[in-house]
Amino acid sequence: MPRLIDPPTGGALDLEEVTARLDETGVDLGDEASLAHAAHLLAGLARNRDFLPDRVIAELKASFAGQLELSRYSAQVFLLHRSPRGHFLRANLWPAATDAVYAASGAAAFAYGLPHDHNFSFLTTGYWGPGYISDYYDYDAEAVDGRIGEPLNLRFVERSSLSEGRMMLYHAHRDIHSQLPPERLSVSLNIMEEGEHIPWRDQYIVDLKHGTIARRPTLTQAEMLLRCAVHLTDDGKDVAEQFAKVHPVPRVRANAIAALAAVEEGNVRAAVLERGLHDRDARVRDDCTRWLGL
């Protein structure tokens, strides 16, 4: 499960100081010294009980100017700072099941009841409220190919909540949690890893009943554009052919093959998909096998 961290002691810190110090040093959550520094700053920010209400009110008065441009996440995410050093700081709002926004949007809008891992590491702390509840599981990513339906050999660890002041380090490709809504509206603060490599790494949605990979939801803009390009132009097909042959990311090769197959029918479509059966990666071979219905 995520590593529980004893929040460092000290006074409250303001957002400007925290972001400036993080920008100065950068964030490497796999390095103990960098992690300790980030934990100290995040704990200090969490002890500041005024910064987030003040920031929220200021943004509301400015009609949320810049939030849609800056944030790539859902409406529950409030971006506080994006650093050129490869990390960002955000607040997450977690509604209770009794809140109107939950009734209007449903559980899926907040990833409640959606067991998943993450393709990045992040440091989080409960800022306000009792905190969302999680059932935590571990798995060994090194023993997994990433095929749909592949067993993960999950190990249940515990159920706990991210209460005020509780701090945890979520490890990329190791910690799985299934979140449940808090008893009342809650807020968490996160320091998130960000880098060009992260979108190319798969995230898993997990079928807890069978202990297997249910979906790989990660999709880059390039993969989406491929789906359109093959329908629009021969150049698009040429690019997809190149991606299908030599792109270094298995998921992209599989999606390029799927894009090429989507504009064909019958035996020609089957022949395109059959090329993927000889790919060097098990995920591509498995995807093409499923698409062929074998």
Backbone bond lengths (Angstrom), bond angles and torsions (degrees), N, CA, C in turn:
res aa  C-N    CA-C-N  psi(-1)  N-CA   C-N-CA  omega(-1)  CA-C   N-CA-C  phi
1 M - - - 1.450 - - 1.518 109.48 -
2 P 1.335 118.54 171.76 1.469 118.86 176.92 1.521 111.26 -56.10
3 R 1.302 115.99 147.65 1.466 122.25 -179.81 1.525 110.11 -74.52
4 L 1.299 116.10 122.13 1.462 121.41 177.78 1.518 108.60 -78.77
5 I 1.325 116.75 128.43 1.457 122.70 -175.96 1.518 109.65 -117.15
6 D 1.300 116.69 129.68 1.457 121.40 176.03 1.525 107.86 -72.76
7 P 1.334 118.35 112.72 1.469 119.14 -175.20 1.524 111.63 -58.68
8 P 1.325 118.15 129.82 1.466 120.77 178.35 1.529 110.73 -60.92
9 T 1.330 115.72 148.01 1.459 120.54 178.77 1.523 109.69 -82.02
10 G 1.314 114.92 163.91 1.464 120.57 179.10 1.506 110.54 146.67
11 G 1.309 115.42 -176.32 1.448 120.52 -178.76 1.514 112.56 -87.07
12 A 1.327 115.01 176.77 1.458 120.96 176.85 1.526 110.24 -73.82
13 L 1.321 115.89 146.91 1.462 122.32 178.18 1.526 109.20 -121.69
14 D 1.332 116.82 148.55 1.452 118.70 177.55 1.525 109.95 -90.50
15 L 1.316 115.36 162.42 1.461 121.33 -173.61 1.521 111.67 -61.31
16 E 1.329 117.45 -40.83 1.463 120.68 -177.49 1.516 111.30 -62.67
17 E 1.340 116.80 -41.18 1.469 119.45 179.37 1.519 110.60 -67.02
18 V 1.325 116.99 -43.10 1.460 120.77 -178.62 1.527 110.94 -62.12
19 T 1.319 117.23 -47.91 1.470 119.46 -178.08 1.522 111.67 -66.57
20 A 1.331 116.61 -37.55 1.464 119.57 179.16 1.529 111.18 -64.33
21 R 1.331 116.60 -42.68 1.467 119.85 -178.82 1.526 111.57 -71.10
22 L 1.330 117.31 -34.52 1.461 119.47 175.87 1.524 110.85 -68.70
23 D 1.339 116.02 -40.37 1.465 119.26 177.74 1.521 111.69 -63.46
24 E 1.318 115.99 -33.92 1.466 120.41 -177.92 1.523 111.08 -68.72
25 T 1.334 116.52 -41.09 1.463 120.02 -173.45 1.519 113.32 -98.75
26 G 1.345 116.90 -22.53 1.454 119.69 -170.47 1.516 110.64 77.27
27 V 1.323 116.76 174.69 1.465 122.21 -178.38 1.523 108.76 -132.82
28 D 1.318 115.72 124.68 1.458 122.12 172.57 1.525 106.83 -131.77
29 L 1.330 116.75 97.53 1.463 120.66 -173.66 1.524 112.85 -72.11
30 G 1.319 117.43 -6.27 1.457 120.86 174.20 1.517 113.18 -91.83
31 D 1.327 116.89 -3.92 1.461 122.36 179.37 1.519 108.55 -106.65
32 E 1.329 118.31 127.41 1.460 121.38 -172.43 1.528 112.48 -63.80
33 A 1.318 117.41 -38.72 1.465 119.63 -179.77 1.522 110.54 -67.95
34 S 1.330 116.98 -42.50 1.457 120.76 178.59 1.522 110.97 -66.77
35 L 1.331 116.53 -39.66 1.461 120.82 177.22 1.520 111.30 -61.69
36 A 1.334 117.16 -43.89 1.461 120.99 179.70 1.526 110.81 -62.71
37 H 1.322 116.24 -39.88 1.464 120.76 178.54 1.531 110.49 -64.40
38 A 1.341 116.18 -45.43 1.458 120.26 179.88 1.521 111.25 -65.45
39 A 1.341 116.73 -39.35 1.464 120.38 179.14 1.526 110.94 -63.53
40 H 1.334 116.83 -40.92 1.460 121.22 177.98 1.531 110.48 -60.40
41 L 1.323 116.90 -44.08 1.460 120.69 -177.94 1.525 111.56 -71.07
42 L 1.331 117.05 -41.58 1.463 119.77 -179.87 1.523 110.81 -66.66
43 A 1.337 117.33 -39.01 1.458 120.47 177.39 1.528 111.15 -64.30
44 G 1.336 116.65 -40.51 1.458 120.34 177.74 1.517 111.95 -63.98
45 L 1.335 116.20 -39.32 1.463 119.76 177.95 1.528 110.46 -66.74
46 A 1.326 116.61 -39.55 1.463 119.97 179.64 1.526 111.94 -65.33
47 R 1.333 117.54 -27.35 1.468 119.77 177.20 1.527 112.36 -77.23
48 N 1.313 116.85 -11.38 1.461 121.08 176.71 1.529 107.66 -84.26
49 R 1.321 117.08 103.58 1.452 120.89 -173.44 1.525 113.14 -83.96
50 D 1.329 117.02 -1.00 1.463 120.03 -175.92 1.527 113.87 -108.59
51 F 1.350 117.81 -24.27 1.457 118.56 -168.27 1.523 111.97 -64.10
52 L 1.343 117.57 -41.47 1.456 118.84 -175.67 1.533 112.30 -72.10
53 P 1.349 119.14 -47.01 1.477 117.60 174.79 1.526 112.40 -56.63
54 D 1.338 116.77 -41.88 1.472 119.59 179.40 1.526 110.60 -62.69
55 R 1.332 116.76 -42.02 1.467 120.56 -178.34 1.528 110.81 -67.84
56 V 1.325 116.29 -40.89 1.462 119.81 179.89 1.525 110.73 -62.41
57 I 1.331 116.60 -45.61 1.465 120.27 -179.63 1.528 110.46 -63.53
58 A 1.332 116.59 -41.68 1.462 119.98 179.56 1.527 111.07 -62.31
59 E 1.334 116.24 -41.82 1.458 119.74 -179.95 1.524 111.24 -68.17
60 L 1.334 116.52 -38.50 1.461 119.14 177.62 1.524 110.82 -62.33
61 K 1.332 116.20 -41.51 1.453 119.65 179.04 1.525 111.42 -64.92
62 A 1.322 115.65 -28.67 1.466 119.81 178.52 1.527 111.82 -92.25
63 S 1.347 114.97 12.56 1.471 121.27 179.73 1.522 112.19 57.52
64 F 1.337 114.29 36.89 1.465 120.62 177.02 1.521 112.25 59.23
65 A 1.305 116.97 32.78 1.467 121.05 179.93 1.519 110.03 -55.85
66 G 1.313 115.27 127.28 1.463 120.74 176.00 1.508 114.83 88.16
67 Q 1.326 120.22 -17.50 1.457 119.49 -176.39 1.526 112.44 -66.70
68 L 1.338 117.03 -41.96 1.451 119.17 -179.30 1.520 111.25 -65.81
69 E 1.316 116.38 -33.43 1.464 120.20 179.29 1.518 111.06 -73.11
70 L 1.332 116.43 -38.47 1.457 120.01 -171.97 1.525 113.07 -84.17
71 S 1.328 116.95 -31.64 1.456 119.65 -172.33 1.517 110.95 -97.95
72 R 1.343 115.84 130.05 1.456 120.48 177.24 1.530 110.67 -99.25
73 Y 1.295 117.36 7.13 1.450 121.08 -172.44 1.517 110.75 -108.80
74 S 1.328 116.85 -168.75 1.453 121.87 -173.39 1.520 111.22 -79.01
75 A 1.350 115.51 177.70 1.459 121.06 -176.65 1.520 112.22 -66.77
76 Q 1.323 117.88 -16.60 1.468 119.64 179.99 1.529 111.67 -78.51
77 V 1.326 117.07 -9.26 1.464 121.53 -176.50 1.522 110.04 -95.76
78 F 1.327 115.21 130.74 1.464 122.23 177.11 1.517 107.19 -117.06
79 L 1.320 116.32 105.89 1.459 121.09 -176.88 1.519 109.94 -74.42
80 L 1.334 115.95 127.60 1.455 121.64 -179.24 1.521 112.36 -100.43
81 H 1.342 116.51 -34.57 1.467 119.05 -177.52 1.520 109.07 -167.99
82 R 1.321 116.69 133.39 1.464 121.86 171.65 1.520 108.52 -115.27
83 S 1.316 116.20 123.15 1.458 121.72 -174.34 1.523 111.37 -98.05
84 P 1.314 118.37 145.16 1.465 120.77 171.92 1.524 112.52 -70.92
85 R 1.349 116.31 -6.66 1.471 120.71 -178.93 1.532 112.47 -88.84
86 G 1.334 118.27 11.00 1.463 120.21 173.54 1.504 115.30 88.82
87 H 1.316 118.48 33.24 1.457 122.25 174.29 1.521 108.35 -152.70
88 F 1.336 116.18 165.55 1.453 119.59 171.85 1.518 110.05 -146.67
89 L 1.317 114.53 160.91 1.456 123.21 -177.20 1.521 107.73 -117.15
90 R 1.326 116.93 130.88 1.458 119.63 -177.75 1.521 110.66 -143.47
91 A 1.331 115.49 161.21 1.461 123.08 169.82 1.525 107.41 -112.33
92 N 1.324 116.28 138.66 1.465 122.20 176.85 1.519 109.58 -114.02
93 L 1.325 116.45 131.36 1.451 121.89 176.59 1.524 109.13 -97.45
94 W 1.337 116.03 131.62 1.458 121.60 -176.61 1.528 108.89 -122.57
95 P 1.347 117.76 100.31 1.461 119.64 -178.44 1.522 112.45 -73.49
96 A 1.316 115.22 152.55 1.461 121.49 172.70 1.522 109.21 -80.60
97 A 1.331 116.17 163.43 1.457 120.51 179.68 1.519 112.04 -64.71
98 T 1.335 116.70 -19.36 1.463 121.20 -179.83 1.522 112.81 -89.61
99 D 1.335 118.03 -5.40 1.462 120.98 -178.62 1.528 111.01 -77.85
100 A 1.334 115.86 148.29 1.460 120.77 -177.55 1.527 112.17 -61.46
101 V 1.343 117.25 -36.86 1.464 119.98 -178.14 1.526 110.87 -65.91
102 Y 1.331 117.73 -32.58 1.463 121.56 176.16 1.529 110.00 -67.15
103 A 1.339 115.62 -44.65 1.467 119.74 179.50 1.518 111.20 -62.75
104 A 1.340 116.82 -36.28 1.455 121.01 -177.50 1.527 112.05 -75.92
105 S 1.339 116.85 -38.33 1.467 120.90 -171.61 1.521 113.68 -101.84
106 G 1.330 117.12 -26.07 1.452 120.24 -177.28 1.509 113.07 85.45
107 A 1.320 115.86 167.03 1.465 121.75 -175.19 1.513 112.97 -64.41
108 A 1.343 117.16 -35.83 1.461 120.37 -174.18 1.521 112.60 -63.28
109 A 1.340 117.41 -28.47 1.467 120.42 -179.20 1.521 111.87 -63.78
110 F 1.321 117.41 -19.81 1.463 121.81 -177.57 1.533 111.44 -117.34
111 A 1.326 116.21 13.59 1.475 123.10 178.77 1.519 112.19 63.29
112 Y 1.339 118.00 20.68 1.454 120.09 174.71 1.533 109.35 -71.31
113 G 1.316 115.36 136.53 1.458 119.66 179.20 1.515 113.37 69.44
114 L 1.331 117.30 22.12 1.457 122.64 179.58 1.531 108.39 -120.70
115 P 1.318 118.40 87.56 1.471 120.57 -177.36 1.531 110.90 -60.90
116 H 1.338 116.58 131.76 1.459 119.84 -176.01 1.515 110.96 -158.55
117 D 1.334 114.86 158.83 1.450 120.89 167.39 1.520 107.14 -104.04
118 H 1.333 117.28 -169.00 1.461 121.71 177.95 1.523 108.68 -132.49
119 N 1.330 115.92 148.45 1.464 119.61 177.23 1.523 111.63 -96.14
120 F 1.317 116.46 20.73 1.462 124.27 175.47 1.526 107.68 -150.75
121 S 1.315 115.94 157.20 1.469 120.38 174.10 1.524 109.10 -93.64
122 F 1.334 116.48 151.75 1.462 119.43 175.92 1.526 110.22 -153.90
123 L 1.314 113.40 151.59 1.462 122.45 178.77 1.522 107.42 -104.45
124 T 1.325 117.31 130.01 1.457 120.27 -175.77 1.525 110.97 -135.28
125 T 1.329 115.84 152.94 1.460 121.32 175.17 1.522 109.12 -144.59
126 G 1.323 116.00 147.44 1.451 120.64 174.72 1.525 109.60 -74.59
127 Y 1.334 116.45 126.25 1.459 120.86 -177.53 1.523 112.21 -101.75
128 W 1.305 116.44 -40.87 1.463 119.82 -176.25 1.522 109.03 -151.37
129 G 1.332 115.99 140.81 1.454 121.26 177.81 1.517 112.80 86.25
130 P 1.329 116.43 175.59 1.472 120.53 -176.97 1.514 113.94 -72.03
131 G 1.335 117.85 -16.63 1.464 120.84 175.68 1.515 113.73 89.58
132 Y 1.346 115.40 149.61 1.458 119.36 175.95 1.520 109.36 -64.34
133 I 1.318 115.42 155.21 1.465 123.27 179.66 1.520 108.28 -101.52
134 S 1.322 116.68 139.83 1.464 120.75 179.01 1.521 110.98 -132.48
135 D 1.331 115.08 139.38 1.460 121.36 162.43 1.527 106.23 -93.47
136 Y 1.329 116.03 121.35 1.460 121.27 -173.95 1.531 111.67 -103.25
137 Y 1.338 114.10 139.70 1.460 121.91 178.10 1.533 108.62 -134.86
138 D 1.317 115.76 153.19 1.459 122.63 172.40 1.526 109.42 -112.48
139 Y 1.337 115.88 152.83 1.459 120.78 169.08 1.523 108.34 -151.27
140 D 1.310 116.06 162.58 1.457 121.86 -178.36 1.519 109.10 -100.79
141 A 1.335 116.77 102.01 1.468 120.62 -177.04 1.523 111.99 -63.78
142 E 1.323 117.46 -29.53 1.462 120.35 -178.48 1.527 112.09 -67.07
143 A 1.340 116.24 -20.89 1.464 120.22 -179.32 1.523 112.69 -94.82
144 V 1.337 116.91 6.90 1.466 121.78 -173.55 1.528 110.38 -117.45
145 D 1.344 116.50 133.64 1.459 121.23 174.28 1.521 111.85 -77.95
146 G 1.346 116.33 -35.63 1.459 120.84 -176.50 1.515 112.86 103.43
147 R 1.331 117.31 18.02 1.459 121.27 179.92 1.532 110.49 -78.07
148 I 1.319 116.77 144.58 1.459 121.29 175.44 1.529 108.69 -62.47
149 G 1.327 116.46 130.66 1.458 121.18 -178.33 1.514 114.38 86.04
150 E 1.339 117.27 -0.34 1.469 120.79 -178.44 1.521 110.76 -72.96
151 P 1.346 118.77 134.29 1.469 121.25 177.02 1.529 111.22 -65.10
152 L 1.334 116.06 141.27 1.460 121.78 -179.53 1.526 112.98 -106.09
153 N 1.331 117.05 -6.34 1.467 120.21 -176.64 1.535 110.69 50.41
154 L 1.324 115.11 54.99 1.457 121.49 -176.65 1.519 111.32 -65.76
155 R 1.335 114.00 146.43 1.463 120.58 173.63 1.525 108.02 -123.84
156 F 1.348 116.29 113.44 1.458 119.56 178.10 1.527 109.38 -69.51
157 V 1.337 115.98 135.32 1.458 120.47 -177.70 1.528 111.00 -108.39
158 E 1.333 117.25 -57.67 1.458 119.18 -178.47 1.522 110.30 -171.37
159 R 1.342 115.02 168.47 1.465 122.32 167.38 1.526 106.98 -112.45
160 S 1.343 116.62 129.11 1.463 120.36 179.50 1.521 108.78 -154.91
161 S 1.320 115.76 168.90 1.463 121.07 -179.27 1.520 110.24 -116.56
162 L 1.330 116.03 153.32 1.459 121.98 178.25 1.529 107.84 -90.04
163 S 1.304 115.54 76.05 1.458 121.54 -175.58 1.527 110.79 -75.72
164 E 1.322 116.37 169.02 1.464 121.00 -178.43 1.525 111.01 -55.78
165 G 1.324 116.42 128.23 1.453 122.17 177.81 1.510 114.71 87.02
166 R 1.334 117.84 -13.99 1.464 119.47 178.66 1.526 108.77 -75.17
167 M 1.321 116.65 134.59 1.459 121.21 -176.29 1.523 110.11 -124.82
168 M 1.349 116.21 136.38 1.463 120.80 -177.44 1.523 109.90 -140.64
169 L 1.324 115.33 147.24 1.455 122.66 172.78 1.524 108.11 -107.34
170 Y 1.330 116.35 114.74 1.461 121.74 174.41 1.525 108.61 -87.01
171 H 1.336 115.78 128.23 1.462 121.21 -178.83 1.525 109.97 -93.54
172 A 1.318 116.28 134.14 1.459 120.57 175.35 1.521 110.21 -60.38
173 H 1.334 115.92 135.77 1.465 122.36 174.45 1.525 113.29 56.47
174 R 1.331 116.64 36.62 1.460 119.34 174.52 1.516 112.22 -143.83
175 D 1.324 117.15 -44.17 1.457 121.56 -174.33 1.522 110.60 -96.55
176 I 1.318 115.86 126.75 1.457 122.43 175.66 1.516 107.74 -114.15
177 H 1.325 116.48 135.03 1.460 117.94 173.30 1.513 111.03 -138.18
178 S 1.323 114.14 149.25 1.455 122.68 173.57 1.516 106.55 -114.60
179 Q 1.333 116.51 113.33 1.456 121.67 -171.44 1.529 111.59 -91.34
180 L 1.326 114.13 145.09 1.450 123.06 174.40 1.521 108.44 -123.54
181 P 1.332 118.53 151.93 1.466 119.96 -176.83 1.522 111.92 -65.55
182 P 1.329 116.79 149.03 1.474 120.32 177.17 1.526 110.84 -72.20
183 E 1.316 116.25 170.60 1.463 121.08 179.00 1.525 110.90 -67.70
184 R 1.335 115.97 -30.69 1.465 120.72 173.56 1.527 107.77 -148.76
185 L 1.328 115.47 166.48 1.461 120.61 -175.91 1.530 111.76 -47.59
186 S 1.328 115.76 133.10 1.460 121.50 -177.43 1.523 109.83 -134.71
187 V 1.331 114.39 161.87 1.459 121.39 179.54 1.524 108.92 -134.72
188 S 1.307 116.70 136.61 1.466 122.11 172.84 1.515 109.10 -119.07
189 L 1.331 115.85 155.43 1.462 122.95 174.19 1.522 108.23 -113.92
190 N 1.333 116.78 138.38 1.458 121.15 -176.97 1.521 111.72 -132.02
191 I 1.329 116.12 139.47 1.464 122.28 162.93 1.516 106.34 -105.12
192 M 1.343 115.37 116.81 1.453 121.23 -171.32 1.526 111.23 -110.18
193 E 1.329 115.87 137.66 1.456 119.98 168.68 1.520 109.80 -68.74
194 E 1.318 115.67 142.96 1.460 120.21 176.85 1.519 107.65 -145.54
195 G 1.305 116.13 133.81 1.461 119.73 179.38 1.515 109.86 -167.96
196 E 1.323 116.19 163.37 1.459 120.40 -177.66 1.524 111.88 -65.04
197 H 1.338 117.63 -22.54 1.458 120.28 -177.55 1.519 112.73 -77.82
198 I 1.327 118.38 -24.12 1.459 121.22 -170.35 1.529 113.22 -64.23
199 P 1.341 120.16 -44.89 1.471 118.15 -179.54 1.521 114.73 -61.30
200 W 1.337 116.80 -17.88 1.462 119.54 -179.70 1.521 111.88 -86.78
201 R 1.324 117.53 -8.00 1.464 121.67 179.88 1.524 109.66 -94.98
202 D 1.318 117.04 135.37 1.462 121.33 -176.75 1.526 111.92 -73.55
203 Q 1.318 114.38 144.64 1.455 122.39 166.90 1.521 107.14 -109.44
204 Y 1.334 117.47 151.39 1.456 120.66 -178.61 1.522 111.41 -116.22
205 I 1.338 115.43 133.25 1.456 122.50 164.01 1.525 105.97 -94.28
206 V 1.320 117.21 133.71 1.461 121.50 -166.87 1.530 111.21 -111.87
207 D 1.314 115.86 137.49 1.458 123.22 170.68 1.526 107.25 -91.11
208 L 1.335 116.13 100.63 1.463 119.78 -175.81 1.527 112.18 -67.63
209 K 1.322 117.03 -32.19 1.468 119.89 -178.40 1.518 110.84 -60.24
210 H 1.328 115.88 -41.65 1.458 119.86 -177.90 1.535 112.60 -103.78
211 G 1.342 116.90 -7.47 1.459 120.24 179.54 1.510 113.32 67.68
212 T 1.346 116.60 36.30 1.457 120.67 -174.03 1.525 111.18 -128.45
213 I 1.344 116.06 169.13 1.462 121.89 173.95 1.525 108.52 -75.55
214 A 1.331 116.10 122.59 1.460 120.58 -179.95 1.520 111.45 -93.01
215 R 1.337 116.95 -41.33 1.464 121.15 -177.84 1.513 109.85 -152.23
216 R 1.335 115.55 159.66 1.458 122.80 169.58 1.529 106.15 -119.62
217 P 1.331 119.43 96.09 1.464 120.89 -170.01 1.525 115.38 -80.28
218 T 1.326 118.31 -12.58 1.465 120.15 -175.85 1.529 110.78 -64.18
219 L 1.328 116.23 131.54 1.451 121.54 178.88 1.523 108.52 -149.45
220 T 1.317 117.17 126.62 1.459 120.92 179.19 1.532 110.04 -88.53
221 Q 1.322 114.43 164.53 1.460 119.68 178.02 1.525 111.11 -60.83
222 A 1.334 116.34 -36.85 1.467 120.06 -179.49 1.526 111.14 -60.53
223 E 1.329 116.45 -39.73 1.464 119.84 179.56 1.523 111.65 -66.85
224 M 1.322 116.54 -38.15 1.460 120.42 176.15 1.527 110.73 -64.82
225 L 1.336 116.32 -42.52 1.459 120.43 -178.94 1.533 111.77 -65.18
226 L 1.335 115.70 -33.96 1.458 119.00 177.28 1.521 111.14 -57.63
227 R 1.340 116.00 -42.69 1.464 120.79 -178.09 1.519 111.26 -59.67
228 C 1.330 116.12 -35.89 1.470 120.68 178.21 1.524 111.64 -79.18
229 A 1.328 115.68 -42.57 1.469 120.26 -170.89 1.519 112.52 -62.04
230 V 1.334 117.74 -37.54 1.469 119.41 -177.57 1.527 111.75 -65.92
231 H 1.333 116.67 -24.47 1.461 120.54 178.19 1.526 112.19 -82.98
232 L 1.324 116.68 -22.41 1.460 120.55 -169.80 1.520 114.50 -96.80
233 T 1.342 117.00 -30.67 1.456 118.33 -170.94 1.525 111.20 -157.36
234 D 1.325 115.71 152.05 1.467 120.25 175.16 1.525 110.82 -65.36
235 D 1.324 117.32 -32.39 1.463 119.93 175.81 1.522 110.26 -59.29
236 G 1.341 116.51 -37.60 1.459 120.43 177.39 1.510 111.46 -62.22
237 K 1.321 117.05 -39.22 1.460 120.30 176.79 1.526 111.04 -66.27
238 D 1.318 116.32 -38.04 1.465 120.01 178.64 1.531 111.38 -62.53
239 V 1.337 115.22 -43.22 1.467 119.37 178.54 1.524 110.19 -63.94
240 A 1.327 116.59 -43.58 1.464 120.20 179.43 1.527 110.95 -62.56
241 E 1.336 117.19 -39.18 1.466 120.50 177.11 1.518 110.99 -60.68
242 Q 1.322 116.02 -42.41 1.461 120.25 179.99 1.526 110.66 -65.76
243 F 1.338 115.80 -44.72 1.466 119.79 178.61 1.529 110.96 -60.92
244 A 1.327 116.53 -42.14 1.464 120.87 -178.00 1.525 111.94 -62.83
245 K 1.328 116.25 -28.49 1.463 119.69 -177.02 1.529 113.13 -88.76
246 V 1.350 117.13 -43.22 1.464 117.79 -165.55 1.526 115.28 -128.23
247 H 1.325 119.51 -1.53 1.467 117.73 -178.38 1.532 109.29 -62.31
248 P 1.336 118.10 136.43 1.463 120.27 -174.94 1.530 114.84 -72.12
249 V 1.345 117.99 -15.25 1.470 120.95 -177.88 1.527 109.22 -97.65
250 P 1.343 117.79 119.64 1.472 119.79 -177.43 1.523 113.61 -56.19
251 R 1.309 117.61 -40.86 1.472 120.51 -178.85 1.528 111.27 -60.40
252 V 1.325 116.91 -37.37 1.463 120.62 -179.94 1.528 110.44 -70.47
253 R 1.331 116.98 -39.69 1.472 119.22 176.28 1.520 110.21 -60.32
254 A 1.329 116.65 -43.64 1.469 120.24 179.93 1.524 111.08 -63.38
255 N 1.328 116.87 -42.97 1.466 119.68 -179.32 1.519 111.87 -69.83
256 A 1.326 117.61 -30.65 1.473 120.22 174.92 1.520 110.21 -66.53
257 I 1.331 117.07 -41.55 1.464 120.65 176.86 1.526 110.02 -63.24
258 A 1.331 117.02 -42.69 1.465 120.86 178.83 1.524 110.94 -62.21
259 A 1.334 116.48 -39.62 1.467 120.19 179.11 1.532 110.53 -63.55
260 L 1.330 116.47 -44.13 1.464 119.96 179.35 1.532 111.22 -65.13
261 A 1.327 116.14 -37.99 1.464 119.86 -179.81 1.519 111.57 -68.85
262 A 1.329 117.02 -28.31 1.467 121.49 -175.72 1.529 112.64 -66.46
263 V 1.326 117.48 -22.07 1.467 119.59 -179.11 1.534 111.61 -99.96
264 E 1.324 116.30 8.99 1.461 120.65 178.73 1.524 109.57 -119.90
265 E 1.317 115.74 168.92 1.452 121.10 179.69 1.527 109.72 -136.55
266 G 1.318 114.60 159.88 1.459 121.51 171.24 1.509 114.05 57.89
267 N 1.351 114.91 -132.13 1.459 120.69 -175.11 1.517 112.61 -66.49
268 V 1.342 116.27 -31.73 1.469 118.91 179.38 1.528 109.88 -67.34
269 R 1.335 116.42 -43.81 1.465 119.90 176.80 1.524 110.28 -59.20
270 A 1.336 117.07 -45.78 1.464 120.54 179.94 1.522 111.27 -61.02
271 A 1.323 116.72 -38.92 1.469 120.10 -179.77 1.523 111.12 -64.80
272 V 1.343 116.65 -38.16 1.470 119.79 177.43 1.522 110.06 -62.36
273 L 1.318 116.88 -46.85 1.464 120.65 -178.47 1.528 111.64 -67.09
274 E 1.311 116.94 -34.19 1.466 120.15 -179.03 1.518 111.89 -64.12
275 R 1.332 116.99 -25.49 1.468 118.91 175.85 1.519 111.06 -59.20
276 G 1.328 115.90 -34.39 1.457 119.53 -179.00 1.510 113.83 -70.96
277 L 1.327 117.45 -16.39 1.463 120.14 178.85 1.520 112.04 -68.47
278 H 1.333 116.72 -13.97 1.461 121.09 -179.22 1.533 111.82 -107.03
279 D 1.327 116.88 8.88 1.464 120.05 179.31 1.526 109.86 -65.39
280 R 1.316 115.67 153.77 1.468 120.86 -177.18 1.528 112.94 -74.52
281 D 1.337 117.62 -13.46 1.471 120.81 -176.38 1.528 110.85 -107.78
282 A 1.340 115.54 137.49 1.472 120.78 -176.55 1.521 111.92 -64.32
283 R 1.341 117.79 -31.44 1.465 120.12 -179.11 1.521 111.42 -64.99
284 V 1.328 116.26 -41.89 1.464 120.30 179.99 1.525 109.79 -67.01
285 R 1.324 116.49 -45.42 1.468 120.02 179.57 1.530 110.57 -60.31
286 D 1.324 115.83 -42.35 1.465 119.79 -178.51 1.524 111.48 -67.61
287 D 1.341 117.36 -42.67 1.470 120.54 179.04 1.533 110.22 -59.41
288 C 1.312 116.49 -47.01 1.460 119.87 -177.35 1.538 111.24 -67.75
289 T 1.308 116.73 -33.94 1.468 120.21 175.90 1.531 110.13 -62.60
290 R 1.330 117.06 -43.77 1.467 120.74 178.88 1.520 111.23 -65.80
291 W 1.325 117.44 -42.20 1.461 120.80 -178.89 1.527 111.34 -66.38
292 L 1.326 116.83 -29.30 1.461 120.45 177.21 1.533 111.77 -79.37
293 G 1.328 115.39 -14.75 1.466 119.42 -178.94 1.500 113.13 77.39
294 L 1.326 116.69 25.56 1.477 119.46 -178.26 1.530 111.31 -83.09
